[in-house]
Amino acid sequence: MEKRLFYPWWLLNKDIKRMVDNIKKLDIKAVYGFPRGGLIVAVMFSNYLNIPLITDFSKVKSMNKDDVLIVDDIADSGKTMLAIPKINLYRTATLFVKKGSKFMPMLHCNECADDVWVIFPWEPRESKAERDGTLKNV
C-alpha cells in the first residue's frame, strides 16, 4: 500500500528559496521545466532568479548545457530526466527524489521512499489511488 505525503505551499516556497541560493552560484541563464509539475517549479525559479523560462525544449538543445537548468517536481523512476540525451551534462534540479530513482539530479531538497506518493499543492488531493483505497497518510 502506498503512503501519501501532502507537500504544502509554505514548504514548497521555503524549499525553492533554499535551492535558489545554490542555483545563484551556478550562473544559470535560463530554466526549463517538464510540463505539469516541472513547469510550475520552473516558473518559480524563473521569477526568483529573474531569468527566462524556456517552454520549448528545442531551444534548450541549442543552448550551452551549463547555461540552462532543467527541473521537474520529482525524480520518481528517473525516466523523465533520462529521456533527455546526455542529461548528465545539464544542470538539473527536483524538489523530491525517490530512493529508487535511476536519476539523481544535481540539486534536490527532499528524498522519500519509493512507496510514498507526494501530493503537490497544485494537484487535486483526491487521486485514483486514494479513491481505490491504496494510499495511506505518511
N, C-alpha and C positions, 0 to 999 in steps of 0.2 A: 504494500500500500504506500503510495506517495504521500509525502508531507507537503504542506504549503507554507510559504513564508511571505507575508504581506510586507512589501517594501514601501514605506510611506514617502510622500513628497519631501517632508522635512529632512529625512535621512538621505534621500537622493540628492538634495541640494548640498548637504554637508559633504557627501562623498565627491560630488562634482567639483566643489571648491577645493577640496583636498587634492584631487587629481590635477586641477588647473595649475596649482603651484608647481607640480612636477613637469607638466607639459610646457610651461613657460620656458623652462631650461632647455627645451629641445629646439626652439626657434622654428616652430611649425608655421607654415604659410596658409594652410587650408585644411578643412576637415571634411571627411566623407562618412556618412552613416548608412548602414544597411537599412533598407526600407522596413518600416514598422518600428520596433524598439530602438534600433541603432540610429534611426533618423532623429528621433526625439533627443537622444543623448548628444548627437552631433550638433543639433540646433543649440543646445545649451552650451556646449563647448565653443561654438562659433560666437555666441553672444558674450560669454565670459572672456574669451581671448581676443575678441574683436578681429576675427579672421573670417575669410569667405567660407561659406558652406557649399560644398560641391554635391549636386544631386545626380549628376550624370557620370557613371563610372568610367566612361571612355575618356573623360577629361583627366581623371586620376592617372590613367595609363600614360598620358603624355607629360606628367609632372616628374620632377626629381623625387625619388622614393623617400628621401629624408625630409621633404617639404610638406608631406601630407600625412595626416593622422586618420587612420581607418578605425571606426568604432562600431561596436554593437552593444546591446544591453547585457548579453550573457554569452559566454562561451560554454554552450551546453555539451554537445558532442564535439564541437570544433569544426564541423563540416562547413559551416558558412564561411568562416575565415579561410579555411584550407581550399575553398573553391577558387580563390584568387591565386593565379600563378606567382610563385616567388614571394608569397605573403611575408615570409620572414625577413625580407629586405625592407619592408614598410614599418613605420611606427604604428603600433596598434594599441587599442585600449578597450576594455569592457568594464562594466560595473561588477559583474559576477563571473566567476569561473567555477564550473563543476569539477570535482576532483578527477573524474574520468575523462575530461575533455582531452582530445587529441591535439589541441592547440592551446598554447599558453601565450596570452597577449603580453606585450611589453609592459603595460600598466594595467592594473586592476585593483579594485578596492576590497572585494569580498570573495570568499570561497565558500562553497556549500557542497554537501553530499549529492551524489547522483540521484537519490530518491527525493530530493527537495524540489518542489515546483515553486519558483519565485514568481509572485504576482506583483507586477509593477503598477505604480499608481495610475497609469494611463490605460490599463487593461480592465475589462469587466471583472468583477470579483467572482462571478459565477462562471465556471468553466464546465466543459463536458465531464471532466474527471470528477468535479465537485458534484454535479448532478447525478453521476453514476455511483457516488459514494466511495470512490477510490482515492480521495485526498483526505488528509487529516492535518490539523494545525501543528506547526512545529513548536 
